[in-house]
Amino acid sequence: MAGLALTVSSPVTPEPWGAITIGQLTVTGTIVPVVLGPVIASGANTIAVPTGASGFVFTPPSTNTNDITLKGVTGDTGISLPKASFSVYMFDPANLPADIVITAAGTVGLSQIVFF
């Protein structure tokens, strides 16, 4: 299996307490041997989570303009995803999902999902 390393680090200056630093946050693991390139259609798209996955990276096409929402099940409010940029999500190891649902306001097109 291929290795995976995602690192996030940033200085932040919030109010009212002054400067703080976020990170370095690092996710390490192996890529589950499933990289999907699904066409995200208008409506609900149910995607099976492979065994051994602890999270995923979702990347829609950079030209997408349709709203995209990650849902636990069809019908819930969900979380809005960036229309044309990647998102990284971790699963709770004590409550791994069998599926994820990505709902789109219109056809998003060929996207990439890398489970890790």
N, C-alpha and C positions, 0 to 999 in steps of 0.2 A: 504494500500500500504506500502511496505517496505521502510525504509529510505535509503538515499544515502548520503555519504560524501566522496568526493575526495579531498585530500590535497596534494599540491606540495610546497616544500620549499627547497632552496639550496643556500649556499654561492657561489659566483662566483668571480673570479679574472680576469677580462678582461683587455686587454691593450687598450689604454694607460692610462686610468683614474683610475686604481687601483681597490680595492675591493668594490663590491656592494653585496647586498643580494636580491635574487628573492624570493618573497612570503612573507608570506604564502598566497598562492592562494587556495581558497576553493570553491568548487561547492557543493551546498546543494540542495536537492530536494527529490522527491519521485521516485521510480522506476515505470515507466509505466508498467502495468501488462502484458508486452510482453517481454519475453526472448526467442530469437530465437537461435536454434542450427542448422543453415543451413549448408549443404555441399556446399562449394564454388566451383563451377565447372569452368573449363577452359572457358575463355571468359567473357562476361558481365552477371552479376547477379543483377537483379533489385529487391530491397527490399523496401516494403512499410513502410513509417514512420508512426507509430501509432499516433492518435490524442493525444495531450497533451505532446508530447515528446519535450524536450528542448535540447537534445543531445543524444549521445550514446557512449558505450564502445564496441570496436570490438576486439576480441581475436581469432587469428588463432591458429591451433595446434602448439605446441612447436617444432614439427618435420618438419614443412613446409619449403620448399626450393624454392618455386615458387614466382615470383614477384606478388605483390598485389597492385592495384591502386584504390583509392576512386575517383569517378567521380560524377559530378552533372548530367550529361547526357552522354549517350554512344557517343563516338566520341571526347569528349574533352580530353585534356592532362591529367588532374587529378593530384592527389597527391599520391606519393608512400607511402605505409603503411609498417610498420615493418613486415618482413616475419614470425617471430616466437615470437612476443611480442605484448602486448595490445596497443591500441590507444584510446584516448579520444577525442571526437569532440563535439563542441557546435554549435547549430543552431542560426542564427539571428532571434530573436523573431518576427521581422517585416517581415520576409521572410522565413517562415517555408517550407521546401521541402515536396512534397508528397511522393517522393521516393529518395533513394540513390542507386548508382550503384557501385558495387565492381567488378572490372575486374581482372581476374587472368591469368597469363601466362600458367598455368597448373592447374590441380585439386588440390585445397588446402586441401580439406577434411572438416570434421566436425569442424565448428567454432562456436563462441558464440557472439551474439549481444544483449546487454542489453540497451534498451532505457530508458532514464530518463527525 
